[in-house]
Amino acid sequence: MRFGDAPPTEVWTYNGTVPGPLIEANMGDRLVVDFQNDLPEATTIHWHGVRVPNSMDGVPLMDNAVPAGGSFRYEFTLKDSGLFWFHPHVRSAIQVQKGLYGVIRVRGLAEPSSDLEQVLVLDDIKLRADGSISEYLDDASAMIGRQGNTLLANGVVHPLLRLPAGGVTRLRVVNTANARYFTLGAAGLKFLVFGTDGSPYAKPFEAETVMLVPGERLDLFVKGPASGDVELMALPYERGHMTGNASPLAVATLRFSGKPSATELPAEPTDIEALPVPASPSFRIALSEQAEAGNIRFFVNERQWPDVAAWTPGAGVSVFEVVNESEMDHPFHLHGFFFQVLSRNDVAEASARRVWKDTINIPAKSSIKAVVRFDEPGRWMYHCHILEHAEGGMMGEVSIP
Ligand SMILES: [Cu+2]
């Protein structure tokens, strides 16, 4: 594979491309994936954000990693519409960076109209001068996660995307990077933030910049200018340990051309069921980090995975709190279920922002409270989606009978 002007890069792929194939489906479809592992090592496919039976979740907890040369049939019904993605959950910091990721777009019965729907898969990789992907984890990368030196959009360095002038483009964005937070902005363009991981927001809202943490998705609408090019930029963001000390980077050129259209931006609110909040006390998930003599470790409730005590809430609705005690932000991801944010730093979330999430940023020294309905038995993971942090210990289990 060639990334920009770099010498050829050896990648690992799903079906020969980076990103892997876009899986298109309708809500209620049964997805069957016959997976053959031709890698030299074991792997799994985890279906990020898809509500699957536990045995299909592709986590090593289930002891069902697919060995080198082995095969596995993943099969499940797509219960929700939205944009989801898939990637390994074994040595994920290496396997995902090498190119193993792809997107599933599941259509619902009623989708908002647009003149063009553009999927945008964001990634960054760390290339050496010889074009190879660096797997070396220096102390800085161990601390903040491996940030790449090469930004990719749909597997391409700085692509040109043609969008309808004066028309409405639906941009469905996913951040598949190991560690990079993507804060997107484009001079003169406003984003209408329609939805995120698991649903539309109760009410769409406007934003000049939007952020996606690793694993997170956004469903954005933009109305372009009559013509011309606009640079979509990744803007610096301070997520701790001087990560904000960076220059803006160009992600893609958006080229607007063609006739204006009469398509309107979606404005209608969406009825998002509010989960009832039980009176039982919330489960506390504390995230912390420790750097001692070059040994950088990450903790959930002061223990490192797999030494973290399982959360055993029982089936039904539960409240949990994620408290980030560390010096940097962590993107929290829960497998198998969507949750609703109730408050951030004890400030209640506005009802207009009600939405189903599976991945959310927890800024340094802050907390969120969220409610979730556990309605699928099994052993489910939760973890920081900075893959080096997850593998450095910041991972836990919720066990549902
Ligand atoms: Cu983290």
Residues whose N, C-alpha, C, O or C-beta is under 5 A from the ligand:
A	BS01	CU	D329 H330 P331 C384 I386 H389
